[in-house]
Amino acid sequence: MSPNNKIPPGRTIGIIGGGQLGRMSAVAAAEMGYKTHIFTPEKNSPASQVSELTIVAPYEDESALKKFAAGVDVITFEFENVPAASVKLLADLKPVRPGWQCLEIAQDRIREKTFAAELGIPTAPWAEVRSSEDLEKALGEIGAPAILKTTRMGYDGKGQVRINQGDNAQDAWKALGSDVGILEGFVDFVMEVSVITARGIDGVMESFDVVQNHHENGILDITIAPAPINDVLRARAIDTAEKMAEKMDMVGLLAVEMFITADDNILVNEMAPRPHNSGHWTQDGCKTSQFEQFIRAVTGLKLGTAERHSDAVMKNLIGADANDWETITQDGENKLHLYGKSEARPGRKMGHVNRLYPKGSGPKI
């Protein structure tokens, strides 16, 4: 590594996780002259298809982790739910960006909510739950409907149990199948939005525009850039994400999902210290994509501008949707991005489509 902590092109970036976020990050790295090595338990992963080398091993395999670290110059993540001991081992061997403190907060919903509260950032009402009795008490305070979630590993609607008025707390607790959970009250929101902020090793931040997100069955369906909100809300949403990134001393990307209520309050829902599905539109709609920005941050390069040159709509391709590639590409305005996954299972993200519109014209759905 160079004395100023920059990793020059030609060196190797280690990426923990082999999914589509790692794949698109590896492609961005290659365009900037970097090599990538992947560490994942999954054979023939999307990221491995575009990387120089892949180590296939459990995240707890210390020998494999040491071998991985020996072959790279800096380590980052496209998947944050990695055992703490594994991350600490890697951090003793090579620079890890973002640092462990970011992962520790983001991979646990209770720590995440507590962190937001310490910064004075509002969230939905919540309570830690460790038994059906705890759940009964929390429901009495928060009310129903509510949603019971695992504190770790849940995503895209997994690890969640919806509780409606009159539902049995014991049944819900049993359905969760965990020793600890978090009960979150439902928020009467008018819009779901997200912000992706990049922060470099020098502390400089660049934030992409606020976007609106629509979900189906707990999975992101469509992202609209920019979100149809006023400038005051836009600035507050960006300030919230940047405040969280700065407090964690993060180097990399931070995606923050938020709710906007009818009375113009902003409530933080979840965060992820990595590239994010709601940032895929930046591949075609911005001067610098979220993936290039991610590589710039973790290698210590100056961040690129996050300026949006077009309005955009991103549509996820879930399961068999990806089979419509021929129809999608018949329209020359569509920008197709597929992830190289061999099996199109229901609920599985197979790719996405970006469509651009003149800046200021307002995206169309």
C-alpha positions as CSV (number, residue, x, y, z in Angstrom):
1,M,0.0,0.0,0.0
2,S,1.2,3.5,-0.7
3,P,2.1,5.8,2.2
4,N,-1.1,7.9,1.7
5,N,-3.3,4.8,2.1
6,K,-4.4,4.9,-1.5
7,I,-4.5,1.5,-3.3
8,P,-3.2,2.2,-6.9
9,P,-4.7,0.6,-10.0
10,G,-3.2,-2.7,-10.7
11,R,-3.6,-3.9,-7.1
12,T,-6.2,-6.4,-5.9
13,I,-9.4,-5.7,-4.0
14,G,-10.8,-8.5,-1.8
15,I,-14.6,-8.7,-1.7
16,I,-16.5,-10.7,0.9
17,G,-19.6,-12.2,-0.7
18,G,-20.2,-13.5,-4.1
19,G,-23.6,-12.0,-5.1
20,Q,-24.7,-9.5,-7.7
21,L,-23.4,-6.5,-5.7
22,G,-20.0,-8.1,-5.7
23,R,-20.3,-8.8,-9.4
24,M,-21.1,-5.2,-10.3
25,S,-18.5,-3.9,-8.0
26,A,-15.9,-6.2,-9.6
27,V,-16.9,-5.0,-13.1
28,A,-16.4,-1.4,-11.9
29,A,-13.1,-2.3,-10.4
30,A,-11.9,-3.9,-13.6
31,E,-12.8,-0.8,-15.6
32,M,-10.6,1.2,-13.2
33,G,-7.7,-1.2,-13.6
34,Y,-8.1,-3.2,-10.4
35,K,-8.2,-7.0,-9.9
36,T,-10.7,-8.6,-7.6
37,H,-10.7,-11.7,-5.4
38,I,-14.0,-13.1,-4.0
39,F,-14.5,-15.0,-0.7
40,T,-17.8,-16.8,-0.6
41,P,-19.3,-20.1,0.4
42,E,-21.2,-20.3,-2.9
43,K,-19.9,-22.1,-5.9
44,N,-20.3,-20.4,-9.3
45,S,-21.4,-17.2,-7.7
46,P,-22.3,-14.1,-9.8
47,A,-19.2,-12.2,-8.6
48,S,-16.8,-15.2,-9.3
49,Q,-17.8,-15.1,-12.9
50,V,-16.1,-11.7,-13.4
51,S,-13.2,-11.9,-10.9
52,E,-9.7,-13.1,-11.1
53,L,-9.9,-15.6,-8.3
54,T,-12.5,-17.0,-5.9
55,I,-12.0,-18.8,-2.6
56,V,-15.0,-21.0,-1.8
57,A,-15.1,-21.6,1.9
58,P,-17.3,-21.0,4.9
59,Y,-17.0,-17.5,6.4
60,E,-15.6,-19.1,9.6
61,D,-12.7,-20.9,7.9
62,E,-9.7,-19.2,9.4
63,S,-7.2,-20.9,7.1
64,A,-9.1,-19.8,4.0
65,L,-9.5,-16.3,5.3
66,K,-5.8,-16.0,5.9
67,K,-5.1,-17.2,2.3
68,F,-7.7,-14.7,1.0
69,A,-6.1,-11.8,2.9
70,A,-2.6,-12.7,1.7
71,G,-3.6,-12.2,-1.9
72,V,-5.3,-8.8,-1.7
73,D,-4.4,-5.2,-0.8
74,V,-7.7,-4.1,0.8
75,I,-10.8,-5.9,1.8
76,T,-14.5,-4.8,1.6
77,F,-17.9,-6.4,1.7
78,E,-21.0,-6.8,-0.6
79,F,-22.6,-8.8,2.2
80,E,-22.3,-7.6,5.8
81,N,-23.6,-10.6,7.8
82,V,-20.1,-12.1,8.4
83,P,-19.1,-13.5,11.9
84,A,-17.3,-10.9,14.0
85,A,-14.4,-13.2,14.6
86,S,-13.8,-13.5,10.9
87,V,-13.8,-9.8,10.3
88,K,-11.4,-9.1,13.2
89,L,-9.0,-11.7,11.8
90,L,-9.1,-10.1,8.4
91,A,-8.6,-6.6,9.9
92,D,-5.4,-7.7,11.6
93,L,-4.0,-8.7,8.3
94,K,-5.2,-6.1,5.7
95,P,-7.1,-2.8,5.7
96,V,-10.8,-3.5,5.9
97,R,-13.1,-0.8,4.5
98,P,-15.7,-0.1,5.9
99,G,-14.4,-0.9,9.3
100,W,-15.8,-3.4,11.7
101,Q,-17.8,-0.7,13.7
102,C,-20.0,-0.1,10.7
103,L,-20.7,-3.8,10.2
104,E,-21.4,-4.4,13.9
105,I,-24.1,-1.8,13.9
106,A,-25.6,-2.6,10.5
107,Q,-25.8,-6.4,10.9
108,D,-27.9,-6.1,14.1
109,R,-31.3,-4.4,14.0
110,I,-31.3,-3.6,17.7
111,R,-27.8,-2.0,17.5
112,E,-29.0,-0.1,14.4
113,K,-32.0,1.4,16.1
114,T,-30.0,2.2,19.2
115,F,-27.4,4.0,17.1
116,A,-30.1,6.1,15.4
117,A,-31.6,7.0,18.7
118,E,-28.2,8.1,20.0
119,L,-27.9,10.5,17.1
120,G,-31.4,11.8,17.7
121,I,-32.6,10.3,14.4
122,P,-36.2,9.1,14.7
123,T,-37.3,5.5,13.8
124,A,-40.5,3.5,14.0
125,P,-41.4,2.5,17.6
126,W,-39.6,-0.7,18.5
127,A,-38.8,-3.1,21.3
128,E,-36.3,-5.9,21.9
129,V,-38.0,-9.3,22.3
130,R,-36.6,-12.5,23.9
131,S,-39.7,-14.5,24.7
132,S,-43.4,-14.8,23.9
133,E,-43.9,-12.9,27.2
134,D,-41.7,-10.1,26.0
135,L,-43.6,-10.0,22.8
136,E,-47.0,-9.8,24.6
137,K,-45.7,-6.9,26.6
138,A,-44.2,-5.1,23.6
139,L,-47.5,-5.5,21.6
140,G,-49.3,-3.9,24.6
141,E,-47.0,-0.9,24.3
142,I,-46.6,-0.6,20.5
143,G,-49.9,-2.1,19.4
144,A,-50.9,-4.0,16.3
145,P,-50.5,-4.3,13.4
146,A,-46.7,-4.7,13.9
147,I,-43.9,-6.8,12.5
148,L,-41.6,-9.1,14.4
149,K,-38.2,-9.5,12.8
150,T,-35.0,-11.4,13.5
151,T,-32.2,-9.1,14.6
152,R,-29.8,-10.5,12.0
153,M,-29.8,-12.0,8.5
154,G,-33.3,-11.1,7.4
155,Y,-33.7,-9.4,4.1
156,D,-36.1,-9.2,1.2
157,G,-39.0,-10.0,3.5
158,K,-37.3,-13.1,5.1
159,G,-37.1,-13.5,8.8
160,Q,-40.2,-11.5,9.4
161,V,-43.6,-12.2,10.9
162,R,-46.5,-9.8,10.6
163,I,-48.8,-9.6,13.6
164,N,-52.3,-8.3,13.2
165,Q,-54.8,-7.2,15.9
166,G,-55.9,-10.4,17.8
167,D,-53.1,-12.6,16.6
168,N,-51.6,-14.9,19.2
169,A,-48.1,-13.7,20.5
170,Q,-47.0,-17.3,21.3
171,D,-47.7,-18.4,17.7
172,A,-45.9,-15.4,16.3
173,W,-42.8,-16.0,18.5
174,K,-42.7,-19.6,17.5
175,A,-43.0,-18.7,13.8
176,L,-40.0,-16.4,14.1
177,G,-37.8,-19.3,15.3
178,S,-35.2,-17.2,16.9
179,D,-33.8,-16.6,20.5
180,V,-34.1,-12.8,20.0
181,G,-36.1,-10.5,17.9
182,I,-37.3,-7.0,17.4
183,L,-40.9,-5.8,17.3
184,E,-41.4,-2.8,15.1
185,G,-44.6,-0.8,14.9
186,F,-46.2,-0.1,11.6
187,V,-45.6,3.5,10.3
188,D,-48.4,5.4,8.5
189,F,-46.1,6.6,5.7
190,V,-46.8,8.2,2.4
191,M,-43.5,7.2,0.8
192,E,-40.5,5.0,1.2
193,V,-37.2,6.6,0.1
194,S,-33.5,5.9,0.4
195,V,-30.2,7.7,0.2
196,I,-26.8,6.3,-0.7
197,T,-23.9,8.2,0.7
198,A,-20.2,7.7,-0.2
199,R,-17.5,8.6,2.3
200,G,-13.8,8.6,1.4
201,I,-10.7,8.0,3.6
202,D,-10.4,11.8,3.9
203,G,-13.9,12.1,5.3
204,V,-15.3,13.8,2.2
205,M,-18.8,12.7,1.4
206,E,-20.8,12.5,-1.8
207,S,-24.5,11.6,-1.7
208,F,-26.7,10.4,-4.6
209,D,-30.1,11.9,-5.0
210,V,-33.0,10.7,-2.9
211,V,-35.1,8.0,-4.6
212,Q,-38.5,6.6,-4.1
213,N,-38.9,2.8,-3.6
214,H,-41.9,0.5,-4.2
215,H,-41.8,-3.0,-2.7
216,E,-43.8,-6.1,-3.6
217,N,-43.9,-9.0,-1.1
218,G,-41.1,-7.5,0.9
219,I,-38.8,-7.2,-2.2
220,L,-37.8,-4.0,-3.9
221,D,-39.8,-3.8,-7.2
222,I,-39.2,-0.3,-8.6
223,T,-37.0,2.7,-7.7
224,I,-37.8,6.2,-9.1
225,A,-35.0,8.8,-9.3
226,P,-35.4,11.4,-8.1
227,A,-38.1,10.9,-5.4
228,P,-41.0,13.3,-5.9
229,I,-40.4,15.3,-2.7
230,N,-39.6,19.0,-1.9
231,D,-36.1,20.3,-1.5
232,V,-36.4,20.6,2.3
233,L,-37.2,16.9,2.7
234,R,-34.5,16.0,0.2
235,A,-31.9,17.9,2.1
236,R,-33.0,16.4,5.5
237,A,-32.9,12.9,4.1
238,I,-29.4,13.4,2.7
239,D,-28.2,15.1,6.0
240,T,-29.6,12.1,7.9
241,A,-27.5,9.6,5.9
242,E,-24.4,11.7,6.0
243,K,-24.7,12.2,9.8
244,M,-24.8,8.3,10.2
245,A,-21.9,7.8,7.9
246,E,-19.8,10.4,9.6
247,K,-20.5,9.1,13.1
248,M,-19.4,5.6,12.2
249,D,-16.3,7.0,10.5
250,M,-17.3,4.9,7.5
251,V,-15.2,4.5,4.4
252,G,-17.3,3.1,1.6
253,L,-21.0,3.4,0.8
254,L,-23.9,3.7,3.2
255,A,-27.5,3.1,2.0
256,V,-30.2,4.3,4.4
257,E,-33.9,3.4,3.9
258,M,-36.4,5.9,5.3
259,F,-40.1,6.5,5.6
260,I,-41.7,9.9,5.0
261,T,-44.9,10.5,6.9
262,A,-47.9,12.6,6.1
263,D,-46.7,15.3,8.4
264,D,-43.3,15.4,6.7
265,N,-41.3,13.5,9.3
266,I,-38.5,11.3,8.2
267,L,-38.1,8.0,10.0
268,V,-35.0,5.7,9.4
269,N,-36.0,2.1,8.7
270,E,-32.7,0.3,7.9
271,M,-29.2,0.9,6.7
272,A,-26.6,-1.1,4.8
273,P,-22.8,-0.3,4.6
274,R,-22.4,-1.4,1.0
275,P,-23.9,-0.9,-2.5
276,H,-27.7,-1.2,-2.5
277,N,-30.4,-2.4,-4.8
278,S,-32.0,1.1,-4.7
279,G,-28.8,2.5,-6.2
280,H,-28.7,0.4,-9.3
281,W,-30.2,3.3,-11.3
282,T,-26.9,5.2,-10.9
283,Q,-25.3,2.8,-13.4
284,D,-27.0,4.6,-16.2
285,G,-28.4,7.8,-14.6
286,C,-25.3,9.4,-12.9
287,K,-21.9,10.5,-13.9
288,T,-20.5,8.1,-11.4
289,S,-22.3,4.8,-10.5
290,Q,-22.6,3.6,-7.0
291,F,-20.3,0.8,-7.9
292,E,-17.5,3.0,-9.2
293,Q,-18.0,5.2,-6.2
294,F,-17.7,2.2,-3.9
295,I,-14.4,1.2,-5.5
296,R,-13.1,4.8,-5.3
297,A,-13.9,4.9,-1.6
298,V,-12.4,1.6,-0.5
299,T,-9.2,2.2,-2.6
300,G,-8.7,5.7,-1.2
301,L,-9.2,7.5,-4.4
302,K,-11.0,10.9,-4.6
303,L,-14.7,10.3,-4.9
304,G,-16.4,11.0,-8.2
305,T,-19.3,13.4,-8.5
306,A,-22.7,11.8,-7.6
307,E,-24.5,14.2,-9.9
308,R,-27.6,12.8,-11.7
309,H,-27.6,13.6,-15.4
310,S,-31.0,12.0,-16.1
311,D,-34.2,11.0,-14.3
312,A,-34.5,7.2,-14.1
313,V,-36.7,4.2,-13.2
314,M,-35.1,1.0,-12.1
315,K,-37.2,-2.2,-12.3
316,N,-36.0,-5.4,-10.6
317,L,-36.3,-8.7,-12.5
318,I,-37.5,-11.3,-10.0
319,G,-37.5,-15.0,-10.8
320,A,-38.9,-15.7,-14.2
321,D,-39.0,-12.0,-15.1
322,A,-35.5,-12.4,-16.4
323,N,-36.7,-14.8,-19.1
324,D,-38.2,-11.7,-20.9
325,W,-34.8,-10.5,-21.8
326,E,-35.6,-10.5,-25.5
327,T,-38.7,-8.4,-25.1
328,I,-36.9,-6.0,-22.8
329,T,-34.0,-5.5,-25.3
330,Q,-36.4,-4.9,-28.2
331,D,-36.8,-1.5,-26.7
332,G,-33.6,0.4,-27.2
333,E,-34.3,2.7,-24.4
334,N,-34.1,-0.1,-21.8
335,K,-30.7,-0.9,-20.2
336,L,-30.6,-4.5,-19.2
337,H,-28.4,-5.8,-16.3
338,L,-28.4,-9.5,-15.6
339,Y,-26.5,-11.2,-12.8
340,G,-25.4,-14.5,-14.3
341,K,-27.5,-16.7,-12.0
342,S,-28.3,-20.1,-13.5
343,E,-31.6,-20.8,-11.8
344,A,-34.6,-18.4,-11.8
345,R,-36.3,-19.2,-8.5
346,P,-39.4,-17.4,-7.3
347,G,-38.4,-14.3,-5.2
348,R,-34.8,-14.4,-6.5
349,K,-33.3,-11.3,-7.9
350,M,-32.0,-12.1,-11.4
351,G,-31.3,-8.7,-12.8
352,H,-32.7,-5.2,-13.3
353,V,-33.7,-2.8,-16.1
354,N,-32.9,0.9,-16.0
355,R,-34.8,3.4,-18.1
356,L,-33.7,7.0,-18.5
357,Y,-35.7,10.2,-19.0
358,P,-34.5,13.8,-19.6
359,K,-33.5,15.4,-16.3
360,G,-36.4,17.3,-14.7
361,S,-39.0,15.6,-16.9
362,G,-40.1,13.3,-14.1
363,P,-39.7,9.5,-14.5
364,K,-42.6,7.6,-16.0
365,I,-43.9,4.2,-14.8
